[in-house]
Amino acid sequence: MFVQRFGHRKLVVALALLLTSSVLTLRAAIPTSPSSLTAAVSGLNVTFTWTAAGNTPTQYFLQAGVAPGQTVIEFPVGLATTFAASGPPGVYFVRVVAANAEGRSAPSNEVTVTLGSGGGGGCVTPTAPLNLRAIIRGGEAFIFWAPSGAGAVTGYTLQAGVASGQTFAQFPTPGTTINTVQSSGTYYLRVVANSACGSSPASNEIVVSFPSNTVRVADPDPGTLLGVPDVSALVARLTQQNPISVFNSCPNGRKYENNPWQDWVVDRLREYDTHFGYNAKPTRTPADNNGFPVIAAGDEITFYRGGGNGQGSSNVIAWDILSDHCGVRPTPDVFRNIAPEPAIWSSAGRF
């Protein structure tokens, strides 16, 4: 009886050893390295693709650094052999490793990925906006700049601080101008351009104080032009406040000379900034003006975008501010950029 029981125990032990051996034999091995890693870049987006590892991986990990072989960040990407990601502009060195319960593979080949400026897909970060300026009168501010010269800009962000280089508030805008009202304070401003490829360097920095009067913003940088302030609401307000009847906008029956109503509006604008003036109306001749010399369009204003004296310059933006000029019902209810019609800045002999 003792022998039989002992023999049974030996049989159980033998079977256990056999099963253990079988399990060890069937256990998976560490994955082989993934291979043929590639990266397709478009702006700040990149899609990685690689050839699957052997030995039944259960997970892949992407490793990225800012130097060859370096890993600054690692993140799991599942079992698919393609993965889309995005990141800030820069140059990255990326590998992929496979893993399972037995461990991790050696890394795949390494690819260099450049996001943003100089990256694949022709994506370029914008250049810095130019000539940030602010027209200030009392507590009103008309902040404007010239657009970036390169890059597919999607908008701009005005940065404000109370010390040079500091940013305590940011104001996004789709265009190149922001208007605001402040009762008091001194602020440091700069603007950056935004795009799908990243943000530009900051523009020049300006200091604005409230209340104050700028009278004339600084000339543009050499070889450049000023931006264009948004004065549509200001012009509407001034025309409503005009004490001179709009019917005095054509006292002599001639459209192409300045008039008392227009003179009042231009004079008020020049209290804000002396870049404002008249349009000499180069597209008209005395034949269009009842035989009299063309002096200026009596229903338009201009903003000179260049430096120095603007007399005779075509570096202007011109707006029509009056409908039915010299008609039955002249009405100051328009603010229309007359481009592509050419315009020339003029003082109309008044300043």
Helices and strands as residue ranges (DSSP letters): H 2-26, E 35-42, E 45-51, E 59-65, E 73-78, E 82-86, E 90-100, E 103-104, E 111-115, G 120-122, E 130-138, E 140-146, E 153-161, E 169-173, E 177-181, E 185-195, E 198-199, E 206-210, E 212-213, H 232-241, G 246-249, H 260-272, E 276-279, G 286-288, E 300-304, E 316-320, E 336-337, E 345-346
